[in-house]
Amino acid sequence: MDRKGFLRKGLLVGGAILSAPLLARKVRLKESNYDKLLNNVGFTHQEAIQKINNNKSTNMNTVYHPANSRGHADHGWLNSHHTFSFANYHNPDRMNFGVLRVLNDDKVHAGGGFGTHPHDNMEIISIPLKGDLEHKDSMGNVAVIKEGDVQVMSAGTGIFHSEYNRNKDKEVEFLQIWVFPDKKNHSPRYDQISIANIKKKNDFYQILSPNQKDQGVWINQNAWFNMADFDKETTIDYTLNDKNNGVYFFVLEGEVSIESKDLNKRDGFGVWSKEKISLKAKANARLLAMEVPMEL
């Protein structure tokens, strides 16, 4: 698969690629609304890390997050639901699932977007569900991601980027997912692929892994993401790639039962300390499975 075909070099100023310092200066001159949101997060992540490392001390091995229990913010240009604490939504019991730190279900209005802002030491995955999202970053990447694509950005030692709805007449919907990396200060990296030709019906298909040569994108963490499109009454098991991991399931559409727990659209359900997890589609359904380490 030709990943470079998705990208073109950009962010040119006087024939030179914009550097991080220049982008930083731009942020200071014109702070975006998204900068303010990030400032409100206010986390050093220590609280989340402590919860990650305490997981094994609990007797529970499942967690259920119904769609209507998520944090919600409507900023006009952005309508976002937060499965885990983010920006003005802070719930000490909803900091993370293992190293899965952020799961935001975002809708960006026509012409709106996230102004240039910084990230570091986080693996950031974007999965568009509808519409087109335009990306620019301090590494010189300019790209558009759309439904059927997966984007990954390893923030590492630090990057600046922006994301805008490319269309002036319709919303863009996408999942924004943050995962703690396996160590600090990796080199920043960007990639995106189309998953259109790897889709399967009534089975999981891998879209992300820790291995560069595997199917899908890769990140600096012992994590695997799979998607699935199930017909009603389909039954299947999810088998972990690493028995020490857990899996967080997020229902994109339809109804499924996971370990006998009934789930509907945008419900989340995490399972750990179990190597094989049983699922049944109670209606036609689309699902994202995020397998991640439970300790950092």
C-alpha positions in Angstrom: 0.0 0.0 0.0 1.5 3.4 -1.0 1.2 5.5 2.1 3.2 8.3 0.7 0.6 8.8 -2.0 -1.6 10.3 0.7 0.8 13.0 1.7 2.3 16.1 0.1 4.8 18.4 1.6 3.5 21.8 2.6 3.5 24.5 5.3 5.9 26.5 3.2 7.0 30.0 4.2 9.4 31.7 1.8 10.3 28.3 0.3 11.1 26.7 3.7 9.1 24.2 5.8 7.6 25.8 8.9 9.6 24.8 11.9 8.1 24.0 15.4 9.5 27.3 16.8 7.8 29.3 14.0 4.6 27.4 14.6 4.9 28.1 18.3 5.3 31.8 17.6 2.1 31.6 15.4 0.2 30.0 18.3 1.3 32.7 20.7 0.2 35.4 18.2 -3.2 33.9 17.6 -4.3 31.3 20.1 -6.8 28.9 18.8 -9.9 27.8 20.7 -8.4 24.4 20.9 -5.4 25.7 22.7 -7.8 26.8 25.4 -9.4 23.4 25.6 -6.0 21.8 25.9 -5.0 24.2 28.7 -8.1 23.2 30.5 -7.1 19.5 30.5 -4.6 20.4 33.1 -3.3 16.8 33.4 0.3 15.8 33.9 -1.2 12.3 33.4 0.1 11.1 36.7 -3.4 10.5 38.0 -4.2 8.4 34.9 -0.9 6.5 35.2 -1.5 5.7 38.8 -4.9 4.2 37.9 -3.3 2.2 35.1 -0.8 0.7 37.4 -3.4 0.0 40.1 -5.7 -2.0 37.7 -4.5 -5.4 38.8 -5.3 -4.6 42.4 -9.0 -4.7 41.7 -11.2 -7.8 41.5 -13.3 -6.4 38.6 -12.4 -7.2 35.1 -15.0 -5.2 33.1 -16.1 -1.6 32.9 -19.2 -0.3 31.2 -19.6 3.3 29.9 -23.1 3.9 28.4 -23.2 6.5 25.7 -25.3 8.9 27.8 -22.7 8.9 30.6 -20.0 10.5 28.5 -18.8 14.1 29.0 -20.2 16.5 26.5 -19.1 19.9 25.2 -20.7 22.0 22.5 -18.4 24.8 21.4 -20.4 25.9 18.4 -17.8 24.8 15.8 -17.1 21.6 17.7 -19.6 19.1 19.3 -17.7 16.5 21.3 -18.4 13.6 23.6 -15.7 12.4 25.9 -15.5 8.8 27.1 -12.6 9.8 29.4 -11.8 13.0 31.2 -10.9 15.7 28.7 -10.9 19.5 28.7 -13.7 20.8 31.0 -14.9 17.3 31.6 -13.0 15.8 34.6 -14.1 12.6 36.3 -11.5 10.9 38.4 -13.1 7.5 37.8 -13.0 8.1 34.0 -9.4 8.9 33.4 -8.4 6.0 31.1 -8.6 2.4 30.3 -5.1 1.0 30.7 -2.9 3.1 28.4 -6.0 4.3 26.4 -6.2 7.9 27.6 -8.6 9.7 25.3 -11.6 8.6 23.2 -13.4 11.6 21.8 -16.4 11.4 19.5 -16.1 14.7 17.5 -18.3 16.5 15.1 -16.7 19.6 13.5 -19.1 22.0 11.8 -18.6 23.1 8.2 -15.5 25.2 7.8 -14.5 24.8 11.5 -11.5 23.2 13.0 -8.7 22.9 15.5 -6.1 25.7 15.1 -2.4 25.0 15.3 -1.6 23.6 18.7 1.1 21.4 20.3 1.3 17.8 21.4 4.1 15.7 22.9 4.6 12.2 24.2 1.3 10.8 23.0 0.2 8.4 20.2 -2.8 10.1 18.5 -5.1 8.2 16.2 -7.9 9.7 14.2 -10.6 7.6 12.5 -13.0 9.7 10.3 -16.6 8.4 10.2 -18.0 11.0 7.8 -16.7 13.9 5.8 -13.1 15.2 5.1 -10.6 16.4 7.6 -7.6 18.5 6.5 -4.3 18.0 8.4 -1.2 20.2 8.5 1.8 19.8 10.9 5.2 21.0 11.7 6.8 18.0 10.0 5.6 19.4 6.7 2.7 17.0 6.2 -0.4 18.3 4.5 -3.1 15.7 3.9 -6.9 15.0 3.9 -8.3 12.1 5.8 -11.8 10.8 5.1 -14.1 8.0 5.9 -12.3 4.7 5.3 -8.9 6.2 6.3 -6.9 5.9 9.6 -4.4 8.5 10.7 -1.7 8.1 13.3 0.6 10.8 14.7 3.3 10.0 17.2 3.8 13.3 19.0 7.0 12.2 20.7 9.4 15.0 21.5 6.8 17.5 20.2 4.9 18.6 17.2 2.4 21.3 16.2 -0.6 20.6 14.0 -4.0 21.7 12.9 -7.1 19.9 11.7 -9.9 21.5 9.8 -13.2 20.5 8.2 -12.3 20.8 4.5 -15.9 21.2 3.5 -18.0 24.4 3.8 -21.3 22.7 3.5 -21.3 19.6 5.8 -20.0 18.3 9.1 -17.0 16.0 9.6 -17.3 13.3 12.2 -14.3 11.5 13.5 -12.9 9.6 16.6 -9.9 11.2 18.2 -8.0 8.6 20.3 -4.9 9.1 22.5 -2.7 6.3 23.7 0.3 6.6 26.1 3.5 5.6 24.3 5.7 2.8 25.6 8.4 5.4 26.5 8.9 9.2 26.3 10.5 11.2 23.6 10.1 9.1 20.5 10.8 10.9 17.2 7.6 12.5 15.9 6.0 10.6 13.0 2.9 10.9 10.8 1.2 8.3 8.7 -2.2 7.5 7.2 -3.7 4.7 5.2 -6.9 3.7 3.5 -8.6 0.6 5.1 -11.0 0.2 2.2 -9.3 -2.8 0.8 -8.7 -4.7 4.1 -12.3 -4.6 5.3 -14.0 -7.9 6.1 -17.6 -8.8 6.7 -18.5 -10.5 10.0 -14.9 -10.6 11.2 -12.4 -8.3 12.9 -9.9 -6.7 10.6 -6.7 -5.1 12.0 -6.1 -1.4 11.4 -3.3 -0.7 13.9 -0.6 -2.6 15.7 2.9 -2.2 17.3 4.6 -3.7 14.2 5.7 -1.7 11.2 5.2 -4.5 8.8 1.8 -5.5 10.0 -1.5 -4.6 8.3 -2.6 -1.1 9.2 -0.8 1.8 10.8 1.6 1.3 13.7 2.3 3.1 17.0 4.9 3.1 19.8 2.9 0.9 22.1 1.9 -2.8 22.5 -1.6 -2.1 21.1 -3.8 -3.5 18.4 -6.9 -1.9 17.0 -9.5 -3.8 15.0 -12.8 -2.8 13.3 -15.7 -5.1 12.4 -18.9 -4.9 10.5 -21.4 -7.6 11.7 -24.6 -8.8 10.3 -27.4 -9.6 12.9 -26.9 -12.8 14.8 -23.2 -13.1 14.0 -21.3 -14.7 16.9 -17.5 -14.4 17.2 -14.7 -14.4 19.8 -12.0 -11.8 20.1 -8.7 -13.4 21.1 -6.1 -11.1 22.6 -2.7 -10.7 20.9 -1.1 -10.3 24.4 -2.8 -12.0 27.4 -1.7 -9.1 29.6 -3.7 -6.6 27.6 -7.3 -5.5 27.9 -9.8 -4.6 25.2 -12.0 -1.6 25.1 -14.9 -2.0 22.7 -16.7 1.0 21.3 -20.0 0.5 19.4 -20.1 2.7 16.3 -23.5 1.5 15.1 -26.1 -1.1 16.0 -26.4 -3.4 18.9 -24.0 -6.1 20.2 -23.7 -8.3 23.3 -20.2 -8.7 24.7 -19.7 -11.2 27.5 -23.5 -11.2 27.8 -23.6 -7.4 28.3 -26.0 -5.7 25.8 -24.5 -2.6 24.2 -25.9 0.1 21.9 -24.6 2.8 19.6 -21.7 4.7 21.2 -21.6 2.5 24.3 -18.2 1.5 25.6 -17.2 -1.7 27.3 -13.8 -2.7 28.6 -12.6 -6.2 29.5 -9.3 -7.4 31.0 -7.8 -10.5 32.6 -9.5 -12.6 29.9 -7.7 -14.0 26.8 -10.9 -14.7 24.7 -14.0 -12.5 24.7 -17.3 -13.6 23.2 -19.5 -11.3 21.1 -22.9 -11.5 19.4 -24.5 -9.0 17.1 -28.1 -8.4 18.1 -28.6 -6.2 15.1 -26.4 -5.1 12.2 -23.4 -3.5 14.0 -20.1 -1.7 13.5 -17.5 -2.0 16.2 -14.1 -0.7 17.2 -11.9 -2.9 19.4 -8.9 -1.3 21.1 -6.6 -3.8 22.7 -4.1 -2.0 25.0 -1.7 -2.7 27.9 -3.3 -2.3 31.3 -0.1 -1.2 32.9 2.4 1.5 31.9 
